[in-house]
Amino acid sequence: MRELLDWLGEPWSDSVLAHHAIQAARGGARVQVEGRTRVDEPVDVSRITKWTRTMDDSTRALVRQRLGRIAEFYGYDIEEPLPVRPLREGSLLMGGMHARRLIDQFPDLDLRTAPVPGLAERPYFPRKVKLVPYDAQLARPPAPLSRQIARAAMQRLPPRLRGGVLAVWRRVKRGGASAG
């Protein structure tokens, strides 16, 4: 935190690490936030490695297979959850040029290709969203039924009704009936 604040040009204060005391003094709400921590509780560093104690061997192997390389990119090892190397020599912060060089060391991660946003994220990518007026959606003709679906539906009709539907279908196909 000290290095980050220094980089941002902000002064260091010991109260940065005492958010629980600051929130309590301000009368902040006692709510749970991400990770089930409470804003009025001090930072609990013992929770950093908790996930490693709750995984069985098969889950650990799956996490290692899927996330091992990206963890390595950020200076972590799946077997040792604490950082094993800084992001940059002598620093915990990573700048643009250093990030580019580091990305080049991990070509298998394909970090230069922008990922396709997930369905829930697509509204935040306006170039990927097509707005269609609601009325235009209603005015579209229904999609034609496939022959298999139509045949199955026809077989469920009583024989007399089936004959009438077939007669109308033949007329429409020949162009003898007006639409509407």
C-alpha positions in Angstrom: 0.0 0.0 0.0 2.9 2.4 0.8 4.4 1.9 -2.6 1.0 2.4 -4.4 0.2 5.6 -2.5 3.7 6.9 -3.2 3.2 6.2 -6.9 -0.2 8.0 -6.8 1.4 10.9 -5.0 -0.6 10.4 -1.9 0.9 10.7 1.6 1.3 7.6 3.7 -0.8 7.2 6.9 -1.0 4.3 9.3 -4.8 4.6 9.2 -4.7 3.1 5.7 -4.3 -0.3 7.3 -6.8 0.5 10.1 -10.0 0.7 7.9 -12.0 -1.0 10.7 -11.1 1.8 13.2 -11.8 4.5 10.6 -15.2 3.0 9.6 -16.2 2.5 13.3 -15.3 6.1 14.1 -17.3 7.4 11.1 -20.3 5.4 12.2 -20.1 3.3 9.0 -22.6 0.5 8.5 -21.5 -2.9 9.9 -22.0 -4.8 6.6 -20.3 -7.8 5.1 -18.4 -7.1 1.9 -16.7 -9.4 -0.6 -15.1 -12.4 1.1 -17.4 -12.3 4.1 -15.3 -9.7 5.8 -16.9 -6.9 7.7 -15.9 -3.3 7.4 -15.6 -3.0 11.1 -13.1 -5.9 11.5 -9.3 -5.6 11.0 -7.7 -7.2 8.0 -7.2 -10.9 8.7 -4.0 -12.1 7.0 -4.6 -15.7 8.1 -7.3 -15.8 5.4 -4.8 -15.4 2.6 -4.0 -19.1 2.5 -7.4 -20.5 3.7 -8.4 -21.7 0.2 -5.4 -24.0 0.1 -6.6 -25.8 3.2 -10.1 -26.4 1.9 -9.3 -28.0 -1.5 -9.0 -31.7 -2.1 -6.2 -33.0 -4.4 -8.4 -33.3 -7.5 -9.6 -29.7 -7.2 -6.1 -28.5 -6.6 -4.9 -30.3 -9.7 -7.8 -28.7 -11.7 -6.9 -25.3 -10.4 -3.2 -25.9 -11.2 -4.1 -27.0 -14.7 -6.4 -24.1 -15.5 -4.9 -21.2 -13.5 -1.3 -22.2 -12.9 0.2 -20.2 -15.8 -1.8 -17.0 -15.1 -0.8 -17.3 -11.4 2.8 -17.6 -12.5 2.4 -14.5 -14.7 1.3 -12.5 -11.6 4.1 -13.9 -9.5 2.3 -16.6 -7.6 2.5 -20.4 -7.4 -0.6 -22.5 -6.9 1.2 -24.6 -4.3 2.3 -21.4 -2.4 -0.4 -18.8 -2.3 1.8 -16.0 -1.1 3.7 -14.0 -3.9 6.9 -15.8 -4.8 8.3 -12.9 -6.8 7.5 -9.3 -7.3 5.8 -8.1 -10.5 8.9 -6.0 -11.3 12.4 -6.1 -9.9 12.3 -4.1 -6.6 8.7 -3.2 -6.9 5.2 -4.6 -6.4 3.7 -2.4 -9.1 3.9 -3.1 -12.8 4.3 -0.4 -15.4 3.4 -0.4 -19.0 6.8 -1.3 -20.5 7.4 -3.9 -17.9 4.0 -5.4 -18.5 4.7 -5.7 -22.2 7.9 -7.5 -21.6 6.3 -9.8 -19.1 3.4 -10.6 -21.5 6.0 -11.5 -24.1 7.4 -14.1 -21.6 4.0 -15.8 -21.5 2.9 -16.2 -25.2 0.8 -19.3 -24.4 -1.6 -17.1 -22.3 -2.5 -14.9 -25.4 -2.8 -11.8 -23.2 -2.8 -9.4 -26.1 -6.0 -10.7 -27.5 -9.1 -9.1 -25.9 -11.5 -11.7 -24.5 -15.0 -11.9 -25.8 -17.2 -10.3 -23.1 -19.6 -12.6 -21.3 -23.3 -12.3 -21.9 -23.9 -10.4 -18.7 -21.1 -7.9 -19.6 -22.2 -7.2 -23.2 -24.3 -4.1 -22.4 -21.1 -2.5 -21.3 -19.6 -3.0 -24.8 -21.8 -0.8 -27.0 -20.0 -1.8 -30.2 -21.1 -5.4 -29.6 -24.8 -4.7 -28.9 -27.5 -4.3 -31.6 -30.6 -2.4 -30.4 -33.8 -3.4 -32.1 -37.1 -1.6 -31.5 -39.5 -3.8 -29.7 -42.2 -3.2 -32.4 -39.8 -4.5 -35.0 -39.4 -7.7 -33.1 -43.2 -8.2 -33.1 -43.5 -7.4 -36.8 -41.1 -10.1 -37.9 -42.8 -13.1 -39.5 -42.5 -16.2 -37.5 -39.7 -18.5 -38.5 -40.8 -21.3 -40.8 -41.4 -24.7 -39.2 -39.2 -27.5 -40.2 -40.8 -30.4 -42.1 -40.2 -32.7 -39.2 -42.0 -30.5 -36.7 -44.8 -29.8 -39.2 -45.2 -33.6 -39.9 -45.3 -34.4 -36.2 -48.0 -31.7 -35.6 -50.0 -33.0 -38.6 -50.0 -36.5 -37.3 -51.6 -35.4 -34.1 -54.5 -33.7 -35.8 -57.8 -35.6 -36.4 -57.9 -37.0 -40.0 -60.7 -34.7 -41.1 -58.9 -31.5 -39.9 -55.6 -32.9 -41.3 -57.2 -33.0 -44.8 -58.4 -29.4 -44.5 -55.0 -28.1 -43.4 -53.3 -30.0 -46.3 -55.7 -28.4 -48.7 -55.0 -24.9 -47.5 -51.2 -25.6 -47.5 -51.4 -26.8 -51.2 -53.3 -23.6 -52.1 -50.8 -21.4 -50.4 -47.9 -23.2 -52.0 -49.5 -22.7 -55.5 -50.1 -19.1 -54.7 -53.8 -19.4 -55.0 -54.7 -18.0 -51.5 -54.2 -14.5 -50.5 -52.2 -13.8 -47.4 -54.4 -12.2 -44.8 
